[in-house]
Amino acid sequence: MSYAEFLAVFLAIPVVAGVWVTRGMGRSLAFTLAGISLLALIYTAPWDNLIVLNGVWFYGPHRVAGVILGHIPLEEYVFYVLQVIMTGTLTAALLRRR
């Protein structure tokens, strides 16, 4: 399974469902999740790049699209953003039910 396939199955589907469930919550949620996504990118990317650079883990070249930013593939950056959106919409949906 490629990293893109993993993202499609395990994150894109829940993200689409989460966005659909929270569609009436307005722009505030979207701006909040965009801000948290940006913070996740700023905080996580340097750390992730360092551990790949130091050989702690790697991404198999046959598993990624080949677009490398720093030392990590584009899919890893997409993972950060999708993870924030998935957990953010789930949290918003659960809090709305209260």
C-alpha positions in Angstrom: 0.0 0.0 0.0 1.4 3.4 -0.9 1.3 6.3 1.4 -1.3 8.0 -0.8 -3.5 4.9 -0.7 -3.2 4.9 3.1 -4.2 8.5 3.3 -7.2 7.9 1.0 -8.5 5.0 3.0 -7.7 5.9 6.6 -7.9 9.7 6.5 -9.6 11.1 3.5 -12.8 9.0 4.0 -13.1 10.1 7.7 -12.3 13.7 6.8 -15.0 13.8 4.1 -17.5 12.4 6.6 -16.3 14.8 9.3 -16.6 17.8 7.0 -20.1 16.7 6.0 -21.2 16.2 9.6 -19.9 19.6 10.6 -20.9 21.5 7.4 -23.3 23.8 9.3 -20.8 24.9 11.9 -19.6 27.8 9.7 -16.4 29.5 8.8 -15.1 29.6 12.4 -14.4 25.9 12.5 -12.7 26.1 9.1 -10.4 28.9 10.2 -9.7 27.2 13.5 -8.7 23.9 11.8 -6.6 25.8 9.2 -4.8 27.6 12.0 -4.2 24.3 13.9 -3.0 22.7 10.7 -0.5 25.4 10.2 0.7 25.0 13.7 1.0 21.3 13.2 3.1 21.8 10.1 5.4 24.3 11.8 5.9 22.2 14.9 6.1 18.7 13.3 8.0 19.2 10.1 11.3 20.1 11.6 11.2 17.2 14.1 10.1 14.8 11.3 12.9 16.0 9.0 15.5 15.5 11.8 14.5 11.9 12.6 14.6 11.0 8.9 17.9 12.7 8.4 19.3 10.8 11.4 18.0 7.5 10.1 15.5 6.8 12.9 12.9 6.0 10.2 12.5 6.3 6.4 10.0 6.3 3.7 10.4 3.6 1.0 10.8 5.3 -2.4 8.3 2.8 -3.9 5.7 3.8 -1.3 5.7 7.6 -1.9 5.0 9.8 -4.9 8.6 11.1 -5.0 7.9 14.7 -4.1 10.3 15.3 -1.2 10.3 18.6 0.8 13.3 18.7 3.1 13.8 15.0 3.9 10.2 13.9 4.0 7.6 13.2 1.3 4.7 15.4 0.5 2.3 12.8 1.8 3.7 13.3 5.3 2.7 17.0 5.2 -0.7 16.0 3.9 -1.0 13.6 6.8 -0.5 16.4 9.3 -3.3 18.4 7.8 -5.7 15.6 7.3 -5.1 14.3 10.9 -6.0 17.8 12.3 -9.1 18.0 10.1 -10.3 14.5 11.1 -9.8 15.0 14.8 -11.0 18.6 14.7 -14.3 17.7 13.0 -14.9 14.7 15.2 -14.3 16.9 18.3 -16.6 19.6 17.0 -19.3 17.1 16.1 -19.1 15.5 19.6 -19.1 18.9 21.4 -22.1 20.0 19.3 -24.1 17.0 20.6 -23.7 18.2 24.2 
